[in-house]
Amino acid sequence: MLMYALRRVLAIIPVIVVVALVVFSLLYFSPGDPALVLAGESATPAEIERIRGALGLDRPYLVRLTEWSFGVLKGDFGQSMFFGRSVAELMLQRAMPTLWLSLLAMVFALALALPLGIIAAWQAGRAPDRVAMGFAVLGYSMPVFVLGYLLIFCFSVWLGWLPVQGYKPPSDGLWPFLSHLILPALTLGVVYAALIARITRSAMLEVLQQDYMRTARAKGLGLWSMLLGHALKNAAIPIMTIVGIGFGSVISGVVVTETVFNIPGIGRLTVDAILRRDYPVIQGVVLVLSGVYVLINLLVDLSYGLFDPRVKY
């Protein structure tokens, strides 16, 4: 187990290196000049060059890449061009809203997707199956921002139950905290739930057709004991796999969701940095989120042995 985990951790390093190289190169060679954005439209060429020199934008590609790489190895992602603060400090400041939003979205998704997938598999070919899979197709096809605006219109503008936008930390009280996160978490969770529901149905259908499930039925085992205690446990590996892979949907959806609901998290920070061409912030955020995504998939791989005794490390 230890050697397997060590090999998987070492395999992460080339992935992160490639991501860092690609992101830095794309931003370096992309059109647009951060110095021009900082200086303003009325700035003279001399002023723009002075800002470029102060920010180090006039240095060669390899020099900037080397300096940034050594800084990342020490945990220093550089300074934001617009905020004048370290990128690591900005990400830490914005991390909690994104973390809470992602966790609540995953709770919503799993609470919705697992029952839908189980019922659809048990009632395969019947009306509940068609309804559940129709929801899954619609949920996965609908853009996140469209669903977000629909929920805002329904629950905030029309019914007036929940706030339109904003974020409140848990220290402001449980209900203010949850009321500001319910709609964005539901918006983000529906797309994630649609994906998990489809895989859950497929995995459960395969398990339900096995001989040992027919034997359990013949012995008079209760429906829910059979579905949850036997079928779901044996279908857990593909479901866990898609949970890890689908986390990418949460990461990418956070950017749009936080923008729609005006949540001051990592996603909103990324959008602001892109609009302002704040390259150090973009590079730092993409690298950290890529690392989180790879780490979650590593944890999913390592957890296979808990559900399948055939897995040997």
Contacts in CASP RR format, 6 or more apart in sequence:
PFRMAT RR
TARGET T0000
AUTHOR 0000-0000-0000
METHOD contacts of the structure
MODEL  1
MLMYALRRVLAIIPVIVVVALVVFSLLYFSPGDPALVLAGESATPAEIER
IRGALGLDRPYLVRLTEWSFGVLKGDFGQSMFFGRSVAELMLQRAMPTLW
LSLLAMVFALALALPLGIIAAWQAGRAPDRVAMGFAVLGYSMPVFVLGYL
LIFCFSVWLGWLPVQGYKPPSDGLWPFLSHLILPALTLGVVYAALIARIT
RSAMLEVLQQDYMRTARAKGLGLWSMLLGHALKNAAIPIMTIVGIGFGSV
ISGVVVTETVFNIPGIGRLTVDAILRRDYPVIQGVVLVLSGVYVLINLLV
DLSYGLFDPRVKY
1 302 0 8 1.000
1 313 0 8 1.000
3 313 0 8 1.000
4 302 0 8 1.000
4 313 0 8 1.000
5 302 0 8 1.000
5 313 0 8 1.000
8 298 0 8 1.000
8 301 0 8 1.000
8 302 0 8 1.000
9 298 0 8 1.000
12 291 0 8 1.000
12 294 0 8 1.000
12 295 0 8 1.000
12 298 0 8 1.000
15 290 0 8 1.000
15 294 0 8 1.000
16 287 0 8 1.000
16 290 0 8 1.000
16 291 0 8 1.000
16 294 0 8 1.000
19 286 0 8 1.000
19 287 0 8 1.000
19 290 0 8 1.000
19 291 0 8 1.000
20 69 0 8 1.000
20 72 0 8 1.000
20 283 0 8 1.000
20 287 0 8 1.000
21 65 0 8 1.000
23 282 0 8 1.000
23 283 0 8 1.000
23 286 0 8 1.000
23 287 0 8 1.000
24 64 0 8 1.000
24 65 0 8 1.000
24 68 0 8 1.000
24 283 0 8 1.000
25 61 0 8 1.000
25 65 0 8 1.000
27 279 0 8 1.000
27 282 0 8 1.000
27 283 0 8 1.000
28 61 0 8 1.000
28 64 0 8 1.000
28 65 0 8 1.000
28 279 0 8 1.000
32 277 0 8 1.000
33 48 0 8 1.000
33 52 0 8 1.000
33 57 0 8 1.000
33 277 0 8 1.000
34 55 0 8 1.000
34 57 0 8 1.000
34 81 0 8 1.000
34 276 0 8 1.000
34 277 0 8 1.000
34 278 0 8 1.000
34 279 0 8 1.000
35 48 0 8 1.000
35 49 0 8 1.000
35 51 0 8 1.000
35 52 0 8 1.000
35 53 0 8 1.000
35 55 0 8 1.000
35 57 0 8 1.000
36 43 0 8 1.000
36 48 0 8 1.000
37 276 0 8 1.000
37 277 0 8 1.000
38 51 0 8 1.000
38 81 0 8 1.000
38 82 0 8 1.000
39 47 0 8 1.000
39 48 0 8 1.000
39 51 0 8 1.000
43 51 0 8 1.000
49 58 0 8 1.000
52 58 0 8 1.000
55 81 0 8 1.000
56 64 0 8 1.000
68 78 0 8 1.000
68 280 0 8 1.000
68 283 0 8 1.000
71 77 0 8 1.000
71 78 0 8 1.000
72 284 0 8 1.000
72 287 0 8 1.000
75 88 0 8 1.000
76 86 0 8 1.000
76 88 0 8 1.000
77 86 0 8 1.000
77 87 0 8 1.000
77 88 0 8 1.000
77 91 0 8 1.000
77 280 0 8 1.000
77 283 0 8 1.000
77 284 0 8 1.000
77 287 0 8 1.000
78 86 0 8 1.000
78 87 0 8 1.000
78 88 0 8 1.000
78 280 0 8 1.000
79 85 0 8 1.000
79 86 0 8 1.000
79 87 0 8 1.000
79 280 0 8 1.000
80 86 0 8 1.000
80 87 0 8 1.000
80 90 0 8 1.000
80 273 0 8 1.000
80 278 0 8 1.000
80 280 0 8 1.000
80 281 0 8 1.000
81 276 0 8 1.000
81 277 0 8 1.000
81 278 0 8 1.000
81 279 0 8 1.000
81 280 0 8 1.000
81 281 0 8 1.000
82 276 0 8 1.000
82 278 0 8 1.000
83 90 0 8 1.000
83 278 0 8 1.000
83 281 0 8 1.000
87 280 0 8 1.000
87 281 0 8 1.000
87 283 0 8 1.000
87 284 0 8 1.000
87 285 0 8 1.000
90 269 0 8 1.000
90 281 0 8 1.000
91 266 0 8 1.000
91 269 0 8 1.000
91 284 0 8 1.000
91 285 0 8 1.000
91 288 0 8 1.000
94 264 0 8 1.000
94 265 0 8 1.000
94 266 0 8 1.000
94 267 0 8 1.000
94 268 0 8 1.000
94 269 0 8 1.000
95 265 0 8 1.000
95 266 0 8 1.000
96 169 0 8 1.000
97 167 0 8 1.000
97 258 0 8 1.000
97 263 0 8 1.000
97 264 0 8 1.000
97 265 0 8 1.000
98 254 0 8 1.000
98 258 0 8 1.000
98 263 0 8 1.000
98 265 0 8 1.000
98 266 0 8 1.000
98 267 0 8 1.000
100 170 0 8 1.000
100 177 0 8 1.000
100 181 0 8 1.000
101 181 0 8 1.000
101 184 0 8 1.000
101 185 0 8 1.000
101 188 0 8 1.000
101 254 0 8 1.000
101 257 0 8 1.000
101 258 0 8 1.000
101 263 0 8 1.000
101 265 0 8 1.000
102 188 0 8 1.000
102 250 0 8 1.000
102 251 0 8 1.000
102 254 0 8 1.000
104 181 0 8 1.000
104 182 0 8 1.000
104 185 0 8 1.000
105 184 0 8 1.000
105 185 0 8 1.000
105 186 0 8 1.000
105 188 0 8 1.000
105 189 0 8 1.000
105 192 0 8 1.000
105 250 0 8 1.000
106 189 0 8 1.000
106 192 0 8 1.000
106 247 0 8 1.000
106 250 0 8 1.000
107 185 0 8 1.000
108 185 0 8 1.000
108 186 0 8 1.000
108 189 0 8 1.000
108 190 0 8 1.000
108 193 0 8 1.000
109 189 0 8 1.000
109 190 0 8 1.000
109 192 0 8 1.000
109 193 0 8 1.000
109 196 0 8 1.000
110 193 0 8 1.000
110 196 0 8 1.000
110 243 0 8 1.000
112 189 0 8 1.000
112 190 0 8 1.000
112 193 0 8 1.000
112 197 0 8 1.000
113 192 0 8 1.000
113 193 0 8 1.000
113 194 0 8 1.000
113 195 0 8 1.000
113 196 0 8 1.000
113 197 0 8 1.000
113 200 0 8 1.000
114 196 0 8 1.000
114 197 0 8 1.000
114 200 0 8 1.000
114 232 0 8 1.000
114 239 0 8 1.000
116 132 0 8 1.000
116 135 0 8 1.000
116 136 0 8 1.000
116 193 0 8 1.000
116 197 0 8 1.000
116 200 0 8 1.000
116 201 0 8 1.000
117 132 0 8 1.000
117 197 0 8 1.000
117 198 0 8 1.000
117 200 0 8 1.000
117 201 0 8 1.000
117 204 0 8 1.000
118 200 0 8 1.000
118 204 0 8 1.000
118 227 0 8 1.000
118 228 0 8 1.000
118 231 0 8 1.000
118 232 0 8 1.000
119 128 0 8 1.000
119 129 0 8 1.000
119 132 0 8 1.000
120 128 0 8 1.000
120 129 0 8 1.000
120 132 0 8 1.000
120 133 0 8 1.000
120 197 0 8 1.000
120 200 0 8 1.000
120 201 0 8 1.000
121 129 0 8 1.000
121 200 0 8 1.000
121 201 0 8 1.000
121 202 0 8 1.000
121 204 0 8 1.000
121 205 0 8 1.000
121 208 0 8 1.000
121 231 0 8 1.000
122 204 0 8 1.000
122 208 0 8 1.000
122 223 0 8 1.000
122 227 0 8 1.000
123 129 0 8 1.000
124 201 0 8 1.000
124 205 0 8 1.000
129 201 0 8 1.000
132 197 0 8 1.000
132 201 0 8 1.000
133 197 0 8 1.000
133 198 0 8 1.000
133 201 0 8 1.000
135 194 0 8 1.000
135 197 0 8 1.000
136 193 0 8 1.000
136 194 0 8 1.000
136 195 0 8 1.000
136 197 0 8 1.000
136 198 0 8 1.000
137 194 0 8 1.000
138 194 0 8 1.000
139 147 0 8 1.000
139 190 0 8 1.000
139 191 0 8 1.000
139 193 0 8 1.000
139 194 0 8 1.000
140 191 0 8 1.000
140 194 0 8 1.000
140 195 0 8 1.000
140 198 0 8 1.000
142 190 0 8 1.000
142 191 0 8 1.000
143 256 0 8 1.000
144 187 0 8 1.000
144 188 0 8 1.000
144 191 0 8 1.000
144 253 0 8 1.000
144 256 0 8 1.000
144 257 0 8 1.000
144 260 0 8 1.000
145 256 0 8 1.000
145 259 0 8 1.000
145 260 0 8 1.000
147 187 0 8 1.000
147 190 0 8 1.000
147 191 0 8 1.000
148 183 0 8 1.000
148 184 0 8 1.000
148 187 0 8 1.000
148 257 0 8 1.000
148 260 0 8 1.000
148 261 0 8 1.000
149 260 0 8 1.000
151 183 0 8 1.000
151 186 0 8 1.000
151 187 0 8 1.000
152 164 0 8 1.000
152 165 0 8 1.000
152 183 0 8 1.000
152 260 0 8 1.000
152 261 0 8 1.000
155 161 0 8 1.000
155 162 0 8 1.000
155 183 0 8 1.000
156 162 0 8 1.000
156 163 0 8 1.000
156 164 0 8 1.000
156 183 0 8 1.000
157 164 0 8 1.000
162 179 0 8 1.000
162 180 0 8 1.000
162 182 0 8 1.000
162 183 0 8 1.000
163 179 0 8 1.000
163 180 0 8 1.000
164 261 0 8 1.000
165 261 0 8 1.000
165 262 0 8 1.000
165 263 0 8 1.000
166 180 0 8 1.000
166 261 0 8 1.000
166 262 0 8 1.000
166 263 0 8 1.000
166 264 0 8 1.000
167 180 0 8 1.000
167 181 0 8 1.000
167 261 0 8 1.000
167 262 0 8 1.000
167 263 0 8 1.000
167 264 0 8 1.000
167 265 0 8 1.000
168 176 0 8 1.000
168 177 0 8 1.000
168 179 0 8 1.000
168 180 0 8 1.000
169 177 0 8 1.000
170 177 0 8 1.000
180 261 0 8 1.000
180 263 0 8 1.000
183 261 0 8 1.000
184 257 0 8 1.000
184 258 0 8 1.000
184 260 0 8 1.000
184 261 0 8 1.000
184 263 0 8 1.000
187 257 0 8 1.000
187 260 0 8 1.000
187 261 0 8 1.000
188 250 0 8 1.000
188 253 0 8 1.000
188 254 0 8 1.000
188 257 0 8 1.000
189 250 0 8 1.000
191 249 0 8 1.000
191 253 0 8 1.000
192 246 0 8 1.000
192 249 0 8 1.000
192 250 0 8 1.000
195 242 0 8 1.000
195 246 0 8 1.000
195 249 0 8 1.000
196 239 0 8 1.000
196 242 0 8 1.000
196 243 0 8 1.000
196 246 0 8 1.000
199 238 0 8 1.000
199 239 0 8 1.000
199 241 0 8 1.000
199 242 0 8 1.000
200 235 0 8 1.000
200 239 0 8 1.000
202 238 0 8 1.000
203 235 0 8 1.000
203 237 0 8 1.000
203 238 0 8 1.000
203 239 0 8 1.000
204 227 0 8 1.000
204 231 0 8 1.000
204 232 0 8 1.000
204 235 0 8 1.000
206 235 0 8 1.000
207 213 0 8 1.000
207 230 0 8 1.000
207 231 0 8 1.000
207 234 0 8 1.000
207 235 0 8 1.000
208 231 0 8 1.000
210 234 0 8 1.000
212 230 0 8 1.000
213 226 0 8 1.000
213 230 0 8 1.000
213 231 0 8 1.000
216 226 0 8 1.000
216 230 0 8 1.000
217 226 0 8 1.000
221 230 0 8 1.000
233 307 0 8 1.000
236 307 0 8 1.000
237 304 0 8 1.000
237 307 0 8 1.000
237 308 0 8 1.000
240 300 0 8 1.000
240 303 0 8 1.000
240 304 0 8 1.000
240 307 0 8 1.000
241 300 0 8 1.000
243 300 0 8 1.000
244 296 0 8 1.000
244 297 0 8 1.000
244 300 0 8 1.000
245 297 0 8 1.000
247 293 0 8 1.000
247 296 0 8 1.000
247 297 0 8 1.000
248 293 0 8 1.000
251 289 0 8 1.000
251 292 0 8 1.000
251 293 0 8 1.000
254 265 0 8 1.000
254 266 0 8 1.000
254 267 0 8 1.000
255 267 0 8 1.000
255 268 0 8 1.000
255 270 0 8 1.000
255 271 0 8 1.000
257 263 0 8 1.000
258 264 0 8 1.000
258 265 0 8 1.000
258 266 0 8 1.000
258 267 0 8 1.000
258 268 0 8 1.000
258 271 0 8 1.000
259 267 0 8 1.000
259 268 0 8 1.000
259 271 0 8 1.000
262 268 0 8 1.000
266 285 0 8 1.000
266 289 0 8 1.000
267 285 0 8 1.000
269 281 0 8 1.000
269 285 0 8 1.000
270 281 0 8 1.000
270 282 0 8 1.000
270 285 0 8 1.000
270 286 0 8 1.000
272 278 0 8 1.000
273 279 0 8 1.000
273 281 0 8 1.000
273 282 0 8 1.000
273 285 0 8 1.000
274 282 0 8 1.000
304 311 0 8 1.000
305 311 0 8 1.000
305 313 0 8 1.000
END
